[in-house]
Amino acid sequence: MKKLVSKFEKGLYFFTRQVDRISWGVLFFLMLMTVCQVFLRKLTNHAILGTVELTELAMAFIVFCSLAECQVHEGHIKVDLVLSRFSPRVQSFFDILTQGASFVIFSLMTIALFRQAEELKSAGEVTVDLAIPMYPFVYVAAFGCVLLALVLLAKALRALINFLEVQP
């Protein structure tokens, strides 16, 4: 099981890194668009139409495509003030609980986002200024939640392996 989990982690972590790098590109585009917006506003007193919409959509893309990579590096807030005083076995047990519960929560969130995307698609919901369909961005959010849920599952399995290996 240990080898299987290691292979799963390796492939998953490589994929999350690539998705995160795509979000870097979107962030770079967002930065360029903002700089152009500021210069155009100063020079011509006119704005780029739809900048706010594009920023909102890009931020959804950036955030949801970066969540899994942040979890890979354990960059999310973790309060272990009390837990750090326990044995490694107890710490692994609590990691199994927290990672497992988080996996369930983000799996449910993924299902809800896929349903929301389908509703937006069937309703034909678009942005106000540029008439960009909104459902693809909700699908991206769902995809980001799938990746995060898989990373949480991998972390829970790793914690389970550590729990079983550590002597009581």
KELUM-614715 format. One line per field, with one value per residue: residue number from 1; residue in one letter; y, x, z of N, C-alpha, C, O in turn. Coordinates in steps of 0.001 Angstrom, whole numbers, padded with zeros to 6 digits. Each point is the difference from the previous one (the first is absolute). Example, Ala and Ser with C-alpha at 12.3 -4.5 7.8 and 13.67 -1.06 7.14 Angstrom:
k 1_2
r A_S
n_yy -005690_001069
n_xx 013190_-001386
n_zz 007800_-001385
ca_yy 001190_001190
ca_xx -000890_000820
ca_zz 000000_000060
c_yy 001200_001090
c_xx 000900_-000770
c_zz 000000_000730
o_yy -000019_001108
o_xx 001036_000509
o_zz 000665_000169
END
This chain:
k 1_2_3_4_5_6_7_8_9_10_11_12_13_14_15_16_17_18_19_20_21_22_23_24_25_26_27_28_29_30_31_32_33_34_35_36_37_38_39_40_41_42_43_44_45_46_47_48_49_50_51_52_53_54_55_56_57_58_59_60_61_62_63_64_65_66_67_68_69_70_71_72_73_74_75_76_77_78_79_80_81_82_83_84_85_86_87_88_89_90_91_92_93_94_95_96_97_98_99_100_101_102_103_104_105_106_107_108_109_110_111_112_113_114_115_116_117_118_119_120_121_122_123_124_125_126_127_128_129_130_131_132_133_134_135_136_137_138_139_140_141_142_143_144_145_146_147_148_149_150_151_152_153_154_155_156_157_158_159_160_161_162_163_164_165_166_167_168
r M_K_K_L_V_S_K_F_E_K_G_L_Y_F_F_T_R_Q_V_D_R_I_S_W_G_V_L_F_F_L_M_L_M_T_V_C_Q_V_F_L_R_K_L_T_N_H_A_I_L_G_T_V_E_L_T_E_L_A_M_A_F_I_V_F_C_S_L_A_E_C_Q_V_H_E_G_H_I_K_V_D_L_V_L_S_R_F_S_P_R_V_Q_S_F_F_D_I_L_T_Q_G_A_S_F_V_I_F_S_L_M_T_I_A_L_F_R_Q_A_E_E_L_K_S_A_G_E_V_T_V_D_L_A_I_P_M_Y_P_F_V_Y_V_A_A_F_G_C_V_L_L_A_L_V_L_L_A_K_A_L_R_A_L_I_N_F_L_E_V_Q_P
n_yy -001194_-001092_-002174_-001480_-000530_-001601_-002119_-001094_-000789_-001929_-001930_-001019_-001121_-002047_-001714_-000973_-001504_-002039_-001453_-001118_-001752_-001796_-001203_-001459_-001927_-001603_-001295_-001669_-001893_-001465_-001340_-001806_-001814_-001248_-001469_-001937_-001619_-001095_-001641_-002018_-001298_-001115_-001961_-001917_-000604_-001383_-000595_-001325_000082_000565_002139_001490_000616_001489_002125_001000_000720_002026_001713_000438_001197_002251_001217_000334_001701_001573_-000027_-000635_001556_001293_-000864_000395_002128_-001035_000411_-002025_001404_000412_-000624_000717_001785_-000296_000551_002183_000592_000127_-001827_-000879_-001347_000812_000329_-001822_-000559_001174_-000902_-001792_000311_000742_-001385_-001382_000804_000232_-001882_-000642_000934_-000645_-001726_000255_000499_-001779_-001371_000663_-000477_-002087_-000452_000547_-001429_-001838_000265_-000026_-002058_-001246_000625_-001366_-001213_002102_000024_001234_000175_-001509_000304_000672_-001525_-000032_-000625_001211_001980_-000069_000209_002093_001320_-000246_001093_002181_000334_000093_001814_001779_-000043_000609_002203_000976_-000223_001388_002014_000101_000145_002045_001388_-000319_000905_002189_000469_-000340_001907_001718_000030_-001821
n_xx 000829_001472_000287_-001445_000229_001506_-000634_-001179_001087_001121_-001149_-000630_001540_000363_-001381_000184_001662_-000479_-001060_001286_001052_-001334_-000094_001703_-000257_-001114_001228_001144_-001125_-000250_001772_000325_-001200_000813_001630_-000495_-000653_001573_001202_-000947_000097_001923_000368_-001013_001036_001552_-002138_001251_-000666_-001310_000641_-001658_-001051_000914_-000372_-001930_-000346_000819_-001275_-001787_000245_000170_-001834_-001622_000655_-000884_-002202_-000581_000100_-001828_-001733_000134_-000470_-001968_-000779_-000981_-001717_001884_-002042_002116_-001342_-002115_-000928_000455_-001831_-001309_-000986_002036_000378_000795_002216_001259_000199_001398_002053_000401_000356_001942_001746_000041_000562_002182_001020_-000276_001262_002144_-000017_-000128_001941_001315_-000434_000672_002144_000434_-000423_001551_001738_-000361_000228_002074_000814_-000648_001207_001775_000300_-000881_002060_000397_001912_000938_-001409_001136_000314_-001996_-001590_000422_-001017_-002078_-000210_000193_-001806_-001535_000348_-000544_-002181_-000460_000493_-001368_-001832_000330_-000071_-001998_-000888_000660_-000967_-001986_-000022_000368_-001765_-001300_000627_-000361_-002053_-000337_000624_-001465_002099_-001317
n_zz 000000_001304_-000539_000876_002163_000450_-000400_001570_001823_-000173_-000150_001901_001188_-000846_000440_002012_-000004_-000834_001321_001472_-000862_000028_001900_-000068_-001139_001120_001368_-001000_-000523_001673_000322_-001312_000502_001660_-000471_-001014_001385_001161_-000977_-000213_001803_000378_-001059_000527_001882_-000869_000248_001304_-002133_001708_000050_000111_-001878_-001420_000618_-000506_-002090_-000537_000684_-001275_-001882_000061_000365_-001504_-001291_001329_-000387_-002071_-001611_-000107_-001126_-002204_-000588_-000375_-002092_-000090_000072_001147_000638_000055_000198_-000643_-001963_-000152_001114_-001843_000862_-000366_001736_001927_000135_000389_002162_001312_-000073_001302_002203_000841_000215_001778_002024_000431_000663_002119_001604_000199_001405_002228_000995_000368_001717_002044_000471_000699_002161_001548_000170_001235_002223_000896_000394_001748_001782_-000243_001853_-000029_-000932_001839_001142_001363_001710_001822_-001599_001006_-001452_-001837_000177_-000829_-002233_-000794_000116_-001619_-001930_-000014_-000462_-002196_-001242_000112_-001283_-002133_-000406_-000246_-002051_-001635_000005_-001039_-002238_-000880_-000041_-001802_-001950_-000354_-000771_-002196_-001032_000111_000790_000232
ca_yy 001194_001149_000303_000496_001369_000830_000244_000874_001327_000539_000426_001052_001218_000542_000601_001221_001008_000525_000815_001218_000837_000634_001121_001079_000684_000807_001118_000908_000686_000913_001103_000813_000671_001067_001059_000663_000735_001199_000915_000539_000926_001234_000657_000299_000132_-001051_-001300_-001189_-000552_-001347_-000313_-000530_-001364_-000881_-000159_-000923_-001350_-000448_-000294_-001318_-000965_-000003_-000553_-001419_-000804_000045_-000604_-001327_000148_000536_-001117_-000895_000565_000283_001439_000491_000232_-001218_000313_-001227_000400_-001072_-001300_-000242_-000571_-001415_-000934_-000052_-000849_000792_001032_-000664_-000278_001241_000323_-000839_000574_001316_-000122_-000763_000869_001018_-000696_-000143_001334_000496_-000857_000522_001310_-000280_-000387_001206_000884_-000577_000268_001438_000257_-000485_000947_001216_-000327_-000128_001311_000910_001122_000630_001235_001137_000835_-000735_-001160_-001226_-001024_-000177_-001398_-000607_000379_-000827_-001309_000114_-000047_-001400_-000735_000334_-000707_-001423_-000140_000169_-001195_-001106_000251_-000301_-001455_-000492_000353_-000874_-001337_000086_000037_-001357_-000819_000402_-000476_-001440_-000314_000463_-000914_000633
ca_xx -000829_000890_000510_-001124_-000264_001122_-000183_-001159_000439_000962_-000735_-000941_000737_000524_-001126_-000417_001030_-000228_-001222_000374_000784_-000958_-000592_001003_-000174_-001219_000336_000826_-000934_-000769_000893_000174_-001263_-000156_000960_-000551_-001192_000441_000612_-001035_-000824_000779_000332_-001149_-001177_-000951_000320_-000202_-001320_-000040_001160_-000458_-000495_001145_000719_-000779_000088_001389_000267_-000581_000920_001258_-000191_-000359_001077_001169_-000299_000600_001454_000221_-000169_001146_001105_-000574_000037_-001212_000136_-000125_000262_000445_000564_-000250_000272_001445_000469_-000352_000887_-000211_-001152_-001206_-000009_-000443_-001426_-000736_000168_-000964_-001329_-000162_000146_-001160_-001187_000174_-000249_-001458_-000575_000317_-000697_-001364_000082_000186_-001304_-000834_000488_-000393_-001436_-000144_000457_-001051_-001118_000396_000067_-001368_-000650_000672_000510_001215_000374_-000797_000628_000629_-000853_000795_-000725_000583_000109_001338_000796_-000480_000618_001401_-000034_-000273_001232_000934_-000441_000330_001438_000220_-000532_000950_001187_-000399_-000066_001380_000565_-000650_000593_001359_-000137_-000387_001220_000831_-000660_000186_001425_000507_-000304_-000812
ca_zz 000000_000107_-001336_-000782_000466_-000461_-001434_-000099_000428_-000958_-001187_000366_000340_-001253_-000714_000699_-000263_-001350_000055_000720_-000918_-000912_000733_-000013_-001284_000089_000883_-000784_-000898_000834_000333_-001207_-000274_000989_-000345_-001194_000447_000707_-000961_-000883_000786_000196_-001265_-000860_000857_-000355_000587_-000829_000295_000548_000837_001292_-000247_-000268_001269_000839_-000562_000133_001416_000286_-000611_000750_001349_000010_-000604_000877_001300_000162_000137_001344_000929_-000171_000788_001315_000148_000650_001437_000801_001397_000663_001277_000962_-000620_-000107_001280_000039_-000690_-001455_-000306_000259_-001040_-001236_000149_-000233_-001423_-000726_000223_-000625_-001452_-000467_000056_-001044_-001261_-000151_-000198_-001342_-000963_-000052_-000647_-001420_-000541_-000039_-001062_-001286_-000158_-000250_-001367_-000904_000072_-000706_-001428_-000534_000076_-000915_000799_-000526_000679_-000458_-001032_-001097_-000313_000100_000766_001332_000400_-000081_001153_001113_-000250_000430_001465_000363_-000299_001070_001212_-000206_000269_001430_000674_-000229_000826_001381_000095_000030_001314_000983_-000163_000529_001458_000398_-000061_001141_001217_000096_000151_001287_001111_001053
c_yy 001256_000430_000606_001452_000934_000328_000968_001439_000647_000525_001167_001311_000632_000730_001296_001119_000640_000891_001319_000938_000659_001197_001157_000807_000893_001214_001035_000802_001046_001223_000928_000792_001174_001166_000778_000855_001316_001010_000612_001017_001331_000760_000445_000245_-000971_-001318_-001101_-000612_-001429_-000373_-000618_-001442_-000972_-000250_-000984_-001441_-000563_-000356_-001351_-001087_-000141_-000698_-001507_-000885_-000020_-000701_-001322_000094_000564_-001109_-000993_000465_000375_001485_000591_000122_-001295_000362_-001293_000306_-001113_-001339_-000324_-000618_-001495_-000840_000024_-000840_000770_001108_-000583_-000298_001249_000486_-000808_000606_001313_-000073_-000747_000832_001075_-000599_-000122_001358_000506_-000888_000464_001365_-000159_-000354_001222_000945_-000535_000239_001473_000353_-000445_000943_001282_-000228_-000061_001336_000997_001233_000504_001246_001172_000722_-000789_-001220_-001297_-001022_-000275_-001458_-000597_000304_-000752_-001434_000004_-000061_-001433_-000860_000254_-000705_-001497_-000231_000111_-001228_-001185_000179_-000301_-001503_-000594_000286_-000880_-001413_-000035_000008_-001373_-000928_000335_-000498_-001494_-000397_000370_-000957_000732_000217
c_xx 000873_000523_-001085_-000317_001109_-000117_-001157_000388_000900_-000712_-000927_000719_000626_-001107_-000454_001006_-000224_-001243_000287_000795_-000889_-000641_000995_-000132_-001229_000248_000850_-000866_-000800_000831_000179_-001266_-000206_000937_-000499_-001210_000407_000588_-001037_-000878_000723_000210_-001224_-001294_-001119_000485_-000175_-001330_000124_001168_-000414_-000493_001151_000805_-000727_000127_001411_000321_-000590_000916_001268_-000166_-000243_001071_001253_-000222_000728_001500_000360_-000113_001154_001152_-000426_000074_-001243_000230_-000255_000382_000374_000680_-000132_000458_001493_000578_-000297_001011_-000266_-001215_-001306_-000124_-000472_-001486_-000828_000152_-000971_-001398_-000184_000104_-001198_-001273_000066_-000237_-001505_-000639_000270_-000573_-001443_-000044_000171_-001324_-000908_000441_-000343_-001491_-000252_000407_-001047_-001201_000317_000029_-001405_-000742_000630_000558_001330_000320_-000706_000645_000479_-000795_000808_-000825_000713_000264_001397_000866_-000446_000515_001468_000076_-000244_001232_001053_-000359_000257_001476_000297_-000496_000945_001278_-000315_-000107_001401_000647_-000612_000566_001424_-000032_-000397_001205_000916_-000582_000247_001471_000570_-000443_-000793_000766
c_zz 000000_-001373_-000880_000367_-000476_-001485_-000240_000353_-001046_-001252_000277_000269_-001238_-000750_000671_-000215_-001375_-000037_000710_-000905_-001049_000695_000123_-001285_000002_000890_-000731_-000974_000767_000362_-001210_-000318_000962_-000293_-001223_000361_000665_-000980_-000950_000722_000177_-001310_-000795_000765_-000407_000599_-001038_000413_000542_000891_001332_-000168_-000219_001267_000907_-000487_000144_001451_000403_-000539_000836_001349_-000041_-000622_000855_001341_000222_000196_001365_001045_-000101_000885_001415_000326_000637_001500_000754_001428_000709_001330_001040_-000568_-000070_001273_000120_-000767_-001508_-000402_000188_-001054_-001333_000045_-000285_-001443_-000857_000112_-000769_-001523_-000598_-000006_-001074_-001376_-000260_-000305_-001417_-001090_-000158_-000697_-001514_-000660_-000130_-001116_-001388_-000262_-000331_-001422_-001008_-000011_-000755_-001513_-000594_000024_-000964_000678_-000557_000819_-000671_-001191_-001211_-000456_-000068_000784_001327_000353_-000169_001224_001250_-000175_000419_001526_000483_-000238_001084_001298_-000110_000312_001488_000764_-000179_000806_001459_000231_000084_001350_001097_-000083_000540_001526_000531_-000010_001167_001311_000209_000224_001358_001086_001072_001282
o_yy 001011_001193_000935_000828_001131_001134_000900_000942_001172_001123_000947_001057_001225_001101_000985_001167_001213_001048_001053_001215_001118_001044_001158_001229_001112_001097_001202_001209_001113_001123_001221_001174_001062_001161_001231_001105_001046_001184_001199_001017_001062_001228_001092_000385_000264_-000238_000188_-000284_-000836_-001172_-000950_-000864_-001086_-001105_-000869_-000914_-001178_-000955_-000746_-001000_-001113_-000856_-000759_-001169_-000756_-000268_-000229_-000700_-000385_-000034_-000587_-000810_000635_000400_001193_-000620_-000702_000439_-000851_-000719_-000301_-000796_-001170_-000531_-000662_000523_000426_000309_-000078_000284_000626_000144_-000054_000623_000520_000096_000172_000627_000352_-000045_000319_000651_000257_000101_000508_000470_000065_000302_000779_000507_000176_000605_000776_000309_000328_000814_000690_000252_000528_000876_000565_000240_001048_001068_-000770_000487_-000112_000205_000399_-000633_-000831_000320_-000094_-000290_-000836_-000819_-000267_-000674_-000987_-000650_-000453_-000861_-000928_-000440_-000648_-000942_-000796_-000471_-000764_-000973_-000585_-000498_-000895_-000843_-000400_-000636_-000977_-000656_-000403_-000799_-000902_-000421_-000438_-001051_-000656_-000396_001149_000520
o_xx -000345_000075_000248_-000235_-000269_000253_000095_-000353_-000172_000258_-000075_-000439_000080_000209_-000270_-000383_000136_000009_-000490_-000189_000277_-000212_-000409_000068_000031_-000480_-000196_000179_-000201_-000504_-000082_000068_-000469_-000396_000036_-000169_-000583_-000329_000037_-000392_-000614_-000088_-000006_-001010_-001177_001201_-000657_-000216_000675_000167_000621_000302_000030_000498_000628_000214_000178_000733_000612_000251_000429_000806_000672_000119_000928_000960_000566_000560_001006_000777_000401_000680_000752_000390_-000040_000906_-000982_001120_-000852_000901_000953_000622_000381_001110_000494_000862_-001071_-000665_-000898_-001096_-000782_-000694_-000989_-000912_-000576_-000725_-000994_-000787_-000495_-000775_-001007_-000579_-000465_-000853_-000905_-000224_-000517_-000934_-000553_-000323_-000677_-000837_-000344_-000395_-000824_-000653_-000250_-000588_-000844_-000371_-000254_-000871_-000584_000081_000938_-000834_-000469_-000655_-000253_000352_-000213_-000484_001226_000860_000377_000826_000806_000306_000497_000887_000628_000330_000678_000880_000321_000357_000765_000674_000223_000548_000823_000376_000250_000718_000697_000237_000402_000825_000457_000185_000542_000737_000258_000290_000917_-001163_000298_-000553
o_zz -000612_-000296_-000761_-000880_-000404_-000408_-000834_-000710_-000335_-000432_-000783_-000454_-000097_-000508_-000686_-000085_-000156_-000645_-000408_000053_-000433_-000617_000081_000020_-000526_-000289_000176_-000146_-000487_-000007_000133_-000364_-000408_000105_-000007_-000514_-000285_000064_-000276_-000572_-000107_-000029_-000569_-000590_000247_000119_-001024_001178_-000601_000336_000475_000823_000578_000216_000604_000796_000310_000257_000764_000673_000307_000363_000698_000365_-000285_000722_001068_000844_000595_000953_001005_000629_000740_001097_000299_000555_-000240_000262_000255_000433_000718_000703_000044_-000026_000913_-000707_-000432_-000989_-000839_-000483_-000716_-001006_-000732_-000543_-000955_-000990_-000705_-000709_-001071_-000955_-000632_-000869_-001110_-000882_-000662_-001116_-001115_-000743_-000777_-001075_-001013_-000670_-000892_-001125_-000854_-000654_-000988_-001051_-000723_-000782_-001064_-000836_-000275_-000606_-000209_000762_-001133_-001022_-001136_-000996_-000882_001086_000049_000832_000821_000402_000891_000984_000542_000554_000957_000816_000439_000739_000996_000707_000545_000917_000939_000516_000703_001061_000807_000537_000932_001028_000633_000636_001069_000919_000639_000892_001121_000573_000496_000062_000324_000968
END
